[in-house]
Amino acid sequence: MVFASEHGLPIIAIDNVLESKALEKTPLPESCILLFGQEGPGLSPEALRSADQVIEITQFGSTRSINASAAAAIVMHQWVMHHADLSALDGGS
């Protein structure tokens, strides 16, 4: 938290708790710290309190949990879609 504060970086917590906002409707800041919880229990109450914003990945059906590495990939790709400079890409793989 001290590092984030000293560098003006908002902490964005990713967890499916009551106060979460949908990732799909919430723009991620260009410079931020993404905080992911442990699979199962998610983030601690202290971690959630330290966050500037709490977002969740919208899910449908009975499953309310995603593997932490899969969740990180989804959120980081969302960041890329909004902030990465893709002008250097030549369309190749």
Biopython code that builds the backbone (N, CA, C, O; Angstrom):
import numpy as np
from Bio.PDB.StructureBuilder import StructureBuilder

atoms = [
    (1, "MET", "N", (0.817, -1.198, 0.000)),
    (1, "MET", "CA", (0.000, 0.000, 0.000)),
    (1, "MET", "C", (0.855, 1.252, 0.000)),
    (1, "MET", "O", (0.505, 2.247, -0.636)),
    (2, "VAL", "N", (1.968, 1.209, 0.707)),
    (2, "VAL", "CA", (2.837, 2.383, 0.770)),
    (2, "VAL", "C", (3.405, 2.677, -0.614)),
    (2, "VAL", "O", (3.412, 3.829, -1.049)),
    (3, "PHE", "N", (3.884, 1.641, -1.311)),
    (3, "PHE", "CA", (4.427, 1.829, -2.652)),
    (3, "PHE", "C", (3.387, 2.452, -3.570)),
    (3, "PHE", "O", (3.681, 3.405, -4.292)),
    (4, "ALA", "N", (2.188, 1.924, -3.544)),
    (4, "ALA", "CA", (1.112, 2.437, -4.398)),
    (4, "ALA", "C", (0.848, 3.905, -4.097)),
    (4, "ALA", "O", (0.722, 4.721, -5.010)),
    (5, "SER", "N", (0.765, 4.231, -2.837)),
    (5, "SER", "CA", (0.496, 5.602, -2.433)),
    (5, "SER", "C", (1.630, 6.543, -2.839)),
    (5, "SER", "O", (1.380, 7.630, -3.359)),
    (6, "GLU", "N", (2.866, 6.130, -2.604)),
    (6, "GLU", "CA", (4.027, 6.962, -2.940)),
    (6, "GLU", "C", (4.140, 7.225, -4.437)),
    (6, "GLU", "O", (4.677, 8.252, -4.849)),
    (7, "HIS", "N", (3.635, 6.298, -5.253)),
    (7, "HIS", "CA", (3.763, 6.416, -6.699)),
    (7, "HIS", "C", (2.452, 6.803, -7.394)),
    (7, "HIS", "O", (2.369, 6.798, -8.622)),
    (8, "GLY", "N", (1.448, 7.132, -6.610)),
    (8, "GLY", "CA", (0.179, 7.571, -7.176)),
    (8, "GLY", "C", (-0.533, 6.500, -7.981)),
    (8, "GLY", "O", (-1.198, 6.799, -8.973)),
    (9, "LEU", "N", (-0.394, 5.252, -7.554)),
    (9, "LEU", "CA", (-0.996, 4.129, -8.272)),
    (9, "LEU", "C", (-2.227, 3.614, -7.537)),
    (9, "LEU", "O", (-2.114, 3.156, -6.401)),
    (10, "PRO", "N", (-3.392, 3.680, -8.156)),
    (10, "PRO", "CA", (-4.571, 3.106, -7.506)),
    (10, "PRO", "C", (-4.464, 1.578, -7.455)),
    (10, "PRO", "O", (-3.931, 0.946, -8.367)),
    (11, "ILE", "N", (-4.974, 1.014, -6.386)),
    (11, "ILE", "CA", (-5.020, -0.439, -6.241)),
    (11, "ILE", "C", (-6.393, -0.898, -6.704)),
    (11, "ILE", "O", (-7.418, -0.471, -6.173)),
    (12, "ILE", "N", (-6.397, -1.775, -7.703)),
    (12, "ILE", "CA", (-7.638, -2.322, -8.244)),
    (12, "ILE", "C", (-7.722, -3.776, -7.805)),
    (12, "ILE", "O", (-6.955, -4.619, -8.270)),
    (13, "ALA", "N", (-8.650, -4.061, -6.915)),
    (13, "ALA", "CA", (-8.842, -5.422, -6.417)),
    (13, "ALA", "C", (-9.794, -6.159, -7.350)),
    (13, "ALA", "O", (-10.775, -5.587, -7.824)),
    (14, "ILE", "N", (-9.504, -7.417, -7.609)),
    (14, "ILE", "CA", (-10.372, -8.236, -8.447)),
    (14, "ILE", "C", (-10.937, -9.348, -7.576)),
    (14, "ILE", "O", (-10.219, -10.254, -7.153)),
    (15, "ASP", "N", (-12.240, -9.261, -7.318)),
    (15, "ASP", "CA", (-12.911, -10.250, -6.468)),
    (15, "ASP", "C", (-14.410, -10.124, -6.704)),
    (15, "ASP", "O", (-14.897, -9.042, -7.033)),
    (16, "ASN", "N", (-15.130, -11.198, -6.542)),
    (16, "ASN", "CA", (-16.577, -11.171, -6.779)),
    (16, "ASN", "C", (-17.335, -11.006, -5.467)),
    (16, "ASN", "O", (-18.094, -11.882, -5.053)),
    (17, "VAL", "N", (-17.116, -9.877, -4.832)),
    (17, "VAL", "CA", (-17.806, -9.551, -3.589)),
    (17, "VAL", "C", (-18.948, -8.578, -3.883)),
    (17, "VAL", "O", (-19.059, -8.045, -4.987)),
    (18, "LEU", "N", (-19.779, -8.361, -2.892)),
    (18, "LEU", "CA", (-20.998, -7.567, -3.071)),
    (18, "LEU", "C", (-20.747, -6.184, -3.677)),
    (18, "LEU", "O", (-21.521, -5.737, -4.523)),
    (19, "GLU", "N", (-19.688, -5.508, -3.262)),
    (19, "GLU", "CA", (-19.447, -4.137, -3.722)),
    (19, "GLU", "C", (-18.703, -4.051, -5.059)),
    (19, "GLU", "O", (-18.387, -2.952, -5.515)),
    (20, "SER", "N", (-18.423, -5.187, -5.688)),
    (20, "SER", "CA", (-17.694, -5.201, -6.963)),
    (20, "SER", "C", (-18.491, -4.560, -8.082)),
    (20, "SER", "O", (-19.720, -4.616, -8.120)),
    (21, "LYS", "N", (-17.745, -3.948, -8.995)),
    (21, "LYS", "CA", (-18.326, -3.423, -10.230)),
    (21, "LYS", "C", (-17.863, -4.326, -11.369)),
    (21, "LYS", "O", (-16.774, -4.897, -11.304)),
    (22, "ALA", "N", (-18.665, -4.457, -12.391)),
    (22, "ALA", "CA", (-18.349, -5.343, -13.513)),
    (22, "ALA", "C", (-17.137, -4.839, -14.300)),
    (22, "ALA", "O", (-17.085, -3.671, -14.685)),
    (23, "LEU", "N", (-16.181, -5.710, -14.533)),
    (23, "LEU", "CA", (-15.003, -5.381, -15.333)),
    (23, "LEU", "C", (-15.408, -4.867, -16.710)),
    (23, "LEU", "O", (-14.803, -3.934, -17.239)),
    (24, "GLU", "N", (-16.416, -5.474, -17.270)),
    (24, "GLU", "CA", (-16.844, -5.132, -18.624)),
    (24, "GLU", "C", (-17.419, -3.719, -18.733)),
    (24, "GLU", "O", (-17.524, -3.176, -19.833)),
    (25, "LYS", "N", (-17.787, -3.130, -17.608)),
    (25, "LYS", "CA", (-18.365, -1.788, -17.602)),
    (25, "LYS", "C", (-17.504, -0.780, -16.846)),
    (25, "LYS", "O", (-17.907, 0.367, -16.654)),
    (26, "THR", "N", (-16.332, -1.206, -16.422)),
    (26, "THR", "CA", (-15.489, -0.359, -15.592)),
    (26, "THR", "C", (-14.117, -0.187, -16.237)),
    (26, "THR", "O", (-13.360, -1.154, -16.324)),
    (27, "PRO", "N", (-13.780, 1.007, -16.687)),
    (27, "PRO", "CA", (-12.466, 1.194, -17.296)),
    (27, "PRO", "C", (-11.346, 1.057, -16.256)),
    (27, "PRO", "O", (-11.448, 1.571, -15.142)),
    (28, "LEU", "N", (-10.307, 0.373, -16.637)),
    (28, "LEU", "CA", (-9.136, 0.241, -15.772)),
    (28, "LEU", "C", (-8.232, 1.452, -15.988)),
    (28, "LEU", "O", (-8.068, 1.901, -17.122)),
    (29, "PRO", "N", (-7.647, 1.985, -14.923)),
    (29, "PRO", "CA", (-6.696, 3.088, -15.095)),
    (29, "PRO", "C", (-5.481, 2.610, -15.899)),
    (29, "PRO", "O", (-5.122, 1.433, -15.852)),
    (30, "GLU", "N", (-4.863, 3.519, -16.626)),
    (30, "GLU", "CA", (-3.687, 3.135, -17.405)),
    (30, "GLU", "C", (-2.541, 2.693, -16.505)),
    (30, "GLU", "O", (-1.843, 1.728, -16.816)),
    (31, "SER", "N", (-2.345, 3.386, -15.406)),
    (31, "SER", "CA", (-1.317, 3.013, -14.431)),
    (31, "SER", "C", (-2.019, 2.610, -13.151)),
    (31, "SER", "O", (-2.725, 3.410, -12.537)),
    (32, "CYS", "N", (-1.818, 1.364, -12.752)),
    (32, "CYS", "CA", (-2.477, 0.871, -11.547)),
    (32, "CYS", "C", (-1.801, -0.406, -11.070)),
    (32, "CYS", "O", (-0.942, -0.967, -11.751)),
    (33, "ILE", "N", (-2.195, -0.843, -9.915)),
    (33, "ILE", "CA", (-1.768, -2.136, -9.380)),
    (33, "ILE", "C", (-3.003, -3.024, -9.354)),
    (33, "ILE", "O", (-4.030, -2.665, -8.779)),
    (34, "LEU", "N", (-2.889, -4.190, -9.985)),
    (34, "LEU", "CA", (-3.987, -5.152, -9.987)),
    (34, "LEU", "C", (-3.735, -6.151, -8.867)),
    (34, "LEU", "O", (-2.661, -6.747, -8.784)),
    (35, "LEU", "N", (-4.724, -6.327, -8.016)),
    (35, "LEU", "CA", (-4.585, -7.189, -6.846)),
    (35, "LEU", "C", (-5.554, -8.366, -6.966)),
    (35, "LEU", "O", (-6.772, -8.184, -6.971)),
    (36, "PHE", "N", (-5.001, -9.557, -7.061)),
    (36, "PHE", "CA", (-5.799, -10.770, -7.206)),
    (36, "PHE", "C", (-5.734, -11.585, -5.927)),
    (36, "PHE", "O", (-4.695, -11.651, -5.270)),
    (37, "GLY", "N", (-6.845, -12.198, -5.585)),
    (37, "GLY", "CA", (-6.915, -13.008, -4.380)),
    (37, "GLY", "C", (-6.575, -14.459, -4.626)),
    (37, "GLY", "O", (-6.343, -14.895, -5.754)),
    (38, "GLN", "N", (-6.556, -15.167, -3.561)),
    (38, "GLN", "CA", (-6.305, -16.597, -3.577)),
    (38, "GLN", "C", (-7.553, -17.317, -4.081)),
    (38, "GLN", "O", (-8.673, -16.899, -3.790)),
    (39, "GLU", "N", (-7.363, -18.386, -4.829)),
    (39, "GLU", "CA", (-8.504, -19.161, -5.304)),
    (39, "GLU", "C", (-9.280, -19.677, -4.095)),
    (39, "GLU", "O", (-8.689, -20.136, -3.118)),
    (40, "GLY", "N", (-10.567, -19.600, -4.167)),
    (40, "GLY", "CA", (-11.413, -20.035, -3.054)),
    (40, "GLY", "C", (-11.767, -18.874, -2.155)),
    (40, "GLY", "O", (-12.839, -18.288, -2.303)),
    (41, "PRO", "N", (-10.882, -18.520, -1.212)),
    (41, "PRO", "CA", (-11.242, -17.455, -0.267)),
    (41, "PRO", "C", (-11.207, -16.049, -0.853)),
    (41, "PRO", "O", (-11.790, -15.133, -0.273)),
    (42, "GLY", "N", (-10.538, -15.856, -1.986)),
    (42, "GLY", "CA", (-10.459, -14.519, -2.569)),
    (42, "GLY", "C", (-9.534, -13.613, -1.785)),
    (42, "GLY", "O", (-8.554, -14.070, -1.196)),
    (43, "LEU", "N", (-9.845, -12.335, -1.778)),
    (43, "LEU", "CA", (-9.032, -11.347, -1.070)),
    (43, "LEU", "C", (-9.475, -11.222, 0.390)),
    (43, "LEU", "O", (-10.644, -11.426, 0.718)),
    (44, "SER", "N", (-8.543, -10.891, 1.234)),
    (44, "SER", "CA", (-8.862, -10.682, 2.647)),
    (44, "SER", "C", (-9.649, -9.386, 2.807)),
    (44, "SER", "O", (-9.581, -8.509, 1.946)),
    (45, "PRO", "N", (-10.393, -9.258, 3.900)),
    (45, "PRO", "CA", (-11.095, -7.989, 4.158)),
    (45, "PRO", "C", (-10.133, -6.804, 4.179)),
    (45, "PRO", "O", (-10.479, -5.724, 3.700)),
    (46, "GLU", "N", (-8.937, -6.989, 4.724)),
    (46, "GLU", "CA", (-7.946, -5.907, 4.767)),
    (46, "GLU", "C", (-7.526, -5.498, 3.350)),
    (46, "GLU", "O", (-7.402, -4.309, 3.056)),
    (47, "ALA", "N", (-7.310, -6.478, 2.483)),
    (47, "ALA", "CA", (-6.924, -6.176, 1.103)),
    (47, "ALA", "C", (-8.045, -5.418, 0.390)),
    (47, "ALA", "O", (-7.783, -4.462, -0.341)),
    (48, "LEU", "N", (-9.270, -5.836, 0.600)),
    (48, "LEU", "CA", (-10.406, -5.153, -0.023)),
    (48, "LEU", "C", (-10.533, -3.720, 0.474)),
    (48, "LEU", "O", (-10.841, -2.818, -0.305)),
    (49, "ARG", "N", (-10.299, -3.503, 1.767)),
    (49, "ARG", "CA", (-10.366, -2.142, 2.322)),
    (49, "ARG", "C", (-9.263, -1.255, 1.762)),
    (49, "ARG", "O", (-9.452, -0.047, 1.619)),
    (50, "SER", "N", (-8.112, -1.845, 1.445)),
    (50, "SER", "CA", (-6.987, -1.048, 0.942)),
    (50, "SER", "C", (-7.152, -0.684, -0.532)),
    (50, "SER", "O", (-6.436, 0.181, -1.037)),
    (51, "ALA", "N", (-8.077, -1.327, -1.219)),
    (51, "ALA", "CA", (-8.254, -1.097, -2.653)),
    (51, "ALA", "C", (-8.995, 0.216, -2.917)),
    (51, "ALA", "O", (-9.878, 0.616, -2.159)),
    (52, "ASP", "N", (-8.619, 0.855, -3.986)),
    (52, "ASP", "CA", (-9.314, 2.068, -4.428)),
    (52, "ASP", "C", (-10.585, 1.710, -5.186)),
    (52, "ASP", "O", (-11.528, 2.499, -5.247)),
    (53, "GLN", "N", (-10.600, 0.520, -5.759)),
    (53, "GLN", "CA", (-11.732, 0.058, -6.555)),
    (53, "GLN", "C", (-11.750, -1.466, -6.512)),
    (53, "GLN", "O", (-10.698, -2.103, -6.458)),
    (54, "VAL", "N", (-12.945, -2.047, -6.537)),
    (54, "VAL", "CA", (-13.088, -3.505, -6.566)),
    (54, "VAL", "C", (-13.916, -3.857, -7.792)),
    (54, "VAL", "O", (-15.034, -3.372, -7.969)),
    (55, "ILE", "N", (-13.343, -4.716, -8.637)),
    (55, "ILE", "CA", (-14.059, -5.142, -9.834)),
    (55, "ILE", "C", (-14.166, -6.663, -9.854)),
    (55, "ILE", "O", (-13.421, -7.367, -9.173)),
    (56, "GLU", "N", (-15.115, -7.148, -10.653)),
    (56, "GLU", "CA", (-15.280, -8.588, -10.815)),
    (56, "GLU", "C", (-15.427, -8.914, -12.288)),
    (56, "GLU", "O", (-15.823, -8.067, -13.089)),
    (57, "ILE", "N", (-15.107, -10.143, -12.632)),
    (57, "ILE", "CA", (-15.311, -10.653, -13.980)),
    (57, "ILE", "C", (-16.714, -11.235, -14.003)),
    (57, "ILE", "O", (-17.019, -12.155, -13.243)),
    (58, "THR", "N", (-17.561, -10.713, -14.859)),
    (58, "THR", "CA", (-18.934, -11.189, -14.931)),
    (58, "THR", "C", (-18.960, -12.655, -15.330)),
    (58, "THR", "O", (-18.297, -13.069, -16.281)),
    (59, "GLN", "N", (-19.738, -13.435, -14.584)),
    (59, "GLN", "CA", (-19.866, -14.867, -14.848)),
    (59, "GLN", "C", (-21.340, -15.230, -14.882)),
    (59, "GLN", "O", (-22.169, -14.582, -14.243)),
    (60, "PHE", "N", (-21.646, -16.257, -15.623)),
    (60, "PHE", "CA", (-23.016, -16.720, -15.732)),
    (60, "PHE", "C", (-23.088, -18.178, -15.309)),
    (60, "PHE", "O", (-22.103, -18.910, -15.406)),
    (61, "GLY", "N", (-24.253, -18.595, -14.841)),
    (61, "GLY", "CA", (-24.416, -19.969, -14.394)),
    (61, "GLY", "C", (-24.122, -20.102, -12.921)),
    (61, "GLY", "O", (-24.105, -19.109, -12.193)),
    (62, "SER", "N", (-23.893, -21.304, -12.483)),
    (62, "SER", "CA", (-23.733, -21.569, -11.050)),
    (62, "SER", "C", (-22.315, -21.339, -10.545)),
    (62, "SER", "O", (-22.115, -21.205, -9.337)),
    (63, "THR", "N", (-21.337, -21.291, -11.420)),
    (63, "THR", "CA", (-19.955, -21.107, -10.986)),
    (63, "THR", "C", (-19.712, -19.647, -10.631)),
    (63, "THR", "O", (-20.029, -18.756, -11.420)),
    (64, "ARG", "N", (-19.156, -19.397, -9.460)),
    (64, "ARG", "CA", (-18.863, -18.030, -9.029)),
    (64, "ARG", "C", (-17.377, -17.850, -8.740)),
    (64, "ARG", "O", (-16.990, -16.957, -7.985)),
    (65, "SER", "N", (-16.552, -18.694, -9.339)),
    (65, "SER", "CA", (-15.128, -18.600, -9.083)),
    (65, "SER", "C", (-14.356, -18.935, -10.353)),
    (65, "SER", "O", (-14.761, -19.799, -11.130)),
    (66, "ILE", "N", (-13.255, -18.250, -10.552)),
    (66, "ILE", "CA", (-12.363, -18.503, -11.682)),
    (66, "ILE", "C", (-10.970, -18.720, -11.108)),
    (66, "ILE", "O", (-10.584, -18.077, -10.132)),
    (67, "ASN", "N", (-10.230, -19.620, -11.712)),
    (67, "ASN", "CA", (-8.837, -19.844, -11.366)),
    (67, "ASN", "C", (-8.108, -18.492, -11.377)),
    (67, "ASN", "O", (-8.328, -17.680, -12.276)),
    (68, "ALA", "N", (-7.249, -18.248, -10.391)),
    (68, "ALA", "CA", (-6.587, -16.945, -10.256)),
    (68, "ALA", "C", (-5.764, -16.577, -11.483)),
    (68, "ALA", "O", (-5.758, -15.416, -11.891)),
    (69, "SER", "N", (-5.073, -17.535, -12.073)),
    (69, "SER", "CA", (-4.273, -17.202, -13.257)),
    (69, "SER", "C", (-5.167, -16.892, -14.450)),
    (69, "SER", "O", (-4.821, -16.033, -15.261)),
    (70, "ALA", "N", (-6.297, -17.561, -14.577)),
    (70, "ALA", "CA", (-7.246, -17.253, -15.659)),
    (70, "ALA", "C", (-7.843, -15.864, -15.449)),
    (70, "ALA", "O", (-7.994, -15.099, -16.401)),
    (71, "ALA", "N", (-8.178, -15.546, -14.218)),
    (71, "ALA", "CA", (-8.726, -14.217, -13.912)),
    (71, "ALA", "C", (-7.702, -13.137, -14.241)),
    (71, "ALA", "O", (-8.054, -12.103, -14.810)),
    (72, "ALA", "N", (-6.444, -13.365, -13.891)),
    (72, "ALA", "CA", (-5.398, -12.388, -14.187)),
    (72, "ALA", "C", (-5.261, -12.186, -15.694)),
    (72, "ALA", "O", (-5.108, -11.056, -16.157)),
    (73, "ALA", "N", (-5.316, -13.269, -16.459)),
    (73, "ALA", "CA", (-5.207, -13.165, -17.912)),
    (73, "ALA", "C", (-6.360, -12.349, -18.496)),
    (73, "ALA", "O", (-6.147, -11.524, -19.384)),
    (74, "ILE", "N", (-7.559, -12.572, -18.010)),
    (74, "ILE", "CA", (-8.731, -11.838, -18.505)),
    (74, "ILE", "C", (-8.597, -10.350, -18.206)),
    (74, "ILE", "O", (-8.816, -9.515, -19.083)),
    (75, "VAL", "N", (-8.240, -10.020, -16.979)),
    (75, "VAL", "CA", (-8.145, -8.615, -16.581)),
    (75, "VAL", "C", (-6.986, -7.914, -17.294)),
    (75, "VAL", "O", (-7.125, -6.771, -17.730)),
    (76, "MET", "N", (-5.853, -8.591, -17.412)),
    (76, "MET", "CA", (-4.729, -7.963, -18.108)),
    (76, "MET", "C", (-5.039, -7.762, -19.587)),
    (76, "MET", "O", (-4.617, -6.764, -20.171)),
    (77, "HIS", "N", (-5.763, -8.686, -20.199)),
    (77, "HIS", "CA", (-6.146, -8.504, -21.595)),
    (77, "HIS", "C", (-7.112, -7.326, -21.732)),
    (77, "HIS", "O", (-7.028, -6.570, -22.700)),
    (78, "GLN", "N", (-8.007, -7.167, -20.794)),
    (78, "GLN", "CA", (-8.912, -6.010, -20.807)),
    (78, "GLN", "C", (-8.099, -4.714, -20.755)),
    (78, "GLN", "O", (-8.417, -3.751, -21.452)),
    (79, "TRP", "N", (-7.055, -4.693, -19.931)),
    (79, "TRP", "CA", (-6.181, -3.522, -19.856)),
    (79, "TRP", "C", (-5.529, -3.267, -21.218)),
    (79, "TRP", "O", (-5.497, -2.129, -21.687)),
    (80, "VAL", "N", (-5.009, -4.322, -21.853)),
    (80, "VAL", "CA", (-4.369, -4.196, -23.161)),
    (80, "VAL", "C", (-5.337, -3.618, -24.188)),
    (80, "VAL", "O", (-4.960, -2.757, -24.983)),
    (81, "MET", "N", (-6.574, -4.083, -24.173)),
    (81, "MET", "CA", (-7.563, -3.627, -25.149)),
    (81, "MET", "C", (-7.813, -2.116, -25.052)),
    (81, "MET", "O", (-8.192, -1.485, -26.038)),
    (82, "HIS", "N", (-7.603, -1.545, -23.872)),
    (82, "HIS", "CA", (-7.884, -0.127, -23.678)),
    (82, "HIS", "C", (-6.646, 0.769, -23.672)),
    (82, "HIS", "O", (-6.742, 1.954, -23.992)),
    (83, "HIS", "N", (-5.506, 0.227, -23.320)),
    (83, "HIS", "CA", (-4.349, 1.093, -23.096)),
    (83, "HIS", "C", (-3.089, 0.787, -23.902)),
    (83, "HIS", "O", (-2.239, 1.666, -24.042)),
    (84, "ALA", "N", (-2.939, -0.396, -24.425)),
    (84, "ALA", "CA", (-1.684, -0.745, -25.101)),
    (84, "ALA", "C", (-1.605, -0.049, -26.457)),
    (84, "ALA", "O", (-2.609, 0.123, -27.147)),
    (85, "ASP", "N", (-0.393, 0.343, -26.818)),
    (85, "ASP", "CA", (-0.161, 0.915, -28.130)),
    (85, "ASP", "C", (0.079, -0.252, -29.092)),
    (85, "ASP", "O", (1.158, -0.845, -29.114)),
    (86, "LEU", "N", (-0.931, -0.562, -29.871)),
    (86, "LEU", "CA", (-0.872, -1.697, -30.790)),
    (86, "LEU", "C", (-0.480, -1.274, -32.206)),
    (86, "LEU", "O", (-0.552, -2.079, -33.135)),
    (87, "SER", "N", (-0.070, -0.032, -32.372)),
    (87, "SER", "CA", (0.247, 0.472, -33.714)),
    (87, "SER", "C", (1.444, -0.234, -34.346)),
    (87, "SER", "O", (1.564, -0.248, -35.571)),
    (88, "ALA", "N", (2.316, -0.810, -33.554)),
    (88, "ALA", "CA", (3.490, -1.478, -34.095)),
    (88, "ALA", "C", (3.197, -2.897, -34.573)),
    (88, "ALA", "O", (4.045, -3.517, -35.215)),
    (89, "LEU", "N", (2.024, -3.413, -34.272)),
    (89, "LEU", "CA", (1.711, -4.765, -34.691)),
    (89, "LEU", "C", (1.512, -4.827, -36.207)),
    (89, "LEU", "O", (0.900, -3.943, -36.807)),
    (90, "ASP", "N", (2.034, -5.873, -36.796)),
    (90, "ASP", "CA", (1.906, -5.989, -38.256)),
    (90, "ASP", "C", (0.814, -6.977, -38.662)),
    (90, "ASP", "O", (0.703, -7.315, -39.840)),
    (91, "GLY", "N", (0.016, -7.441, -37.720)),
    (91, "GLY", "CA", (-1.045, -8.388, -38.045)),
    (91, "GLY", "C", (-0.586, -9.824, -38.003)),
    (91, "GLY", "O", (-1.406, -10.730, -38.154)),
    (92, "GLY", "N", (0.691, -10.063, -37.803)),
    (92, "GLY", "CA", (1.217, -11.435, -37.730)),
    (92, "GLY", "C", (1.023, -12.005, -36.342)),
    (92, "GLY", "O", (0.511, -11.334, -35.446)),
    (93, "SER", "N", (1.426, -13.224, -36.176)),
    (93, "SER", "CA", (1.272, -13.876, -34.872)),
    (93, "SER", "C", (2.454, -13.633, -33.973)),
    (93, "SER", "O", (2.478, -14.114, -32.841)),
]
sb = StructureBuilder()
sb.init_structure("model")
sb.init_model(0)
sb.init_chain("A")
sb.init_seg("    ")
for serial, (resi, resn, name, xyz) in enumerate(atoms, 1):
    if name == "N":
        sb.init_residue(resn, " ", resi, " ")
    sb.init_atom(name, np.array(xyz, "f"), 0.0, 1.0, " ", f" {name:<3s}", serial, name[0])
structure = sb.get_structure()
